[in-house]
């Protein structure tokens, strides 16, 4: 192992961008953050400014180096974890984004998936990509951008257009256009990538009006994606290595490297993942199959369920309903709420993701009575997170034939003791929380450090965990879960 070497991990998420500094033992030394705008129009479309995000990446790296006061010459590499399905297009010659990025939460491309020529592929899409036909994924988002962006058609005709997810865009910008690459984890989330041939699928690309030649090269997650000096931040260019979608990076950081190990990342939305090994399982019950990562020439697969609104429910309670001043208030309010009611919040603000997949569903609060007030609504907002995750874990067990003994979790909401205990109660399983919070950034850094020989497999022994075990009696848990499922049926289409 190298002495006095560092890894910088960029975690580019929905709300902001973080730079994390790790020493040669994998210890997190320092962190720098910058937020970016959430651009929401009257139609509820959610967008990000790609240029703003790229500038923030450069800024947080410089902030981190200044804050930590380390010798920048000892930085051995840069890793990236990214918000995944967020999609953008840019000029290959200049790197300039041609439109705002369409954020993963945004359902503006629903009409594209409903077109007869595309909806006719709804049985073929999961068989090839492991994903259900949905505007959630980049295929429809990129199609929308191509059709609604000035210059896009002309540049595409000349093969001077780049289309991709945030990782490919950042790699392109950081390498000054010298590298146009994505990794297996991100490619597998586009609905354009064939899980079996491990190539862009020409039939699906044509259906969405995309030329495979215009998509990035797909490579292992631990490959060298190119060299960067971060616009002169480093005297000598350093390798970009360890590029993964944020949830895949968290799976790796949680050491879920064996078949059957399962984790949930609680963020703005949530991703629930189960490692299923080297052979894909195509879901029939509303969850999806993706690639976990490619490593040393070997691809591994996961079952996954995605939720649009988990942590975002807390943001809604705070920013829109003004029921709380900060997320930390929810734990106490939930504990104080009247516990004899049957209140449920179904957070289908932009439709429902797995396992229901109804982009037309809309949010609802059901079961209100005279006791319903602020505390009860806040508690229902917390509990809906746990119910949604339990729905997906149940389907994963059925599809894989593997019983989940322990759910490994990460993300800001895991600090909420009420939520974590309720999650354990509803699942009737252990819930394990690492003391470290930045699992997406940690996982990408671990991948990079292993590839660059900064550390070895012992790095995974770093995580200490807090354990929650079920306390609620099973009859009560079953009754609560049945009430949740009844509430969901009221908001989805027949």
Secondary structure, 3 states (H helix, E strand, C coil): CCCCCEEEEEEECCCEEEEEEECCCCCEEEEEEEECCCEECCCCCEEECHHHHHHHHHHHHHHHHHHHCCCHHHEEEEEEEECCCCEEEEECCCCCECCCEECCCCCCCHHHHHCHHHHCCHHHHHHHHCCCCCCCCHHHHHHHHHHCCCCHHHHHHCCCEEEEEHHHHHHHHHCCCCCCEEEHHHHCCCCCEECCCCEECHHHHHHCCCCHHHECEEECCCCEEEEECCCCCCCCCEEEEEEEEHHHHHHHHCCCCCCCCEEEEECCCEEEEEEEECCCCCCCCCCEEEEEEEECCEEEEEEEEEECCCHHHHHHHHHCCCCCCCCCHHHHHHHHCCCCCCCEEECCCCCECCCCCECCCCCEEECCCCCCCHHHHHHHHHHHHHHHHHHHHHHHHHHHCCCCCEEEEECHHHHCHHHHHHHHHHHCCEEEEECCCCHHHHHHHHHHHHHCCCCCHHHHHHCCEEEECCCCCHHHHHHHHHHHHHHHHCCCCC
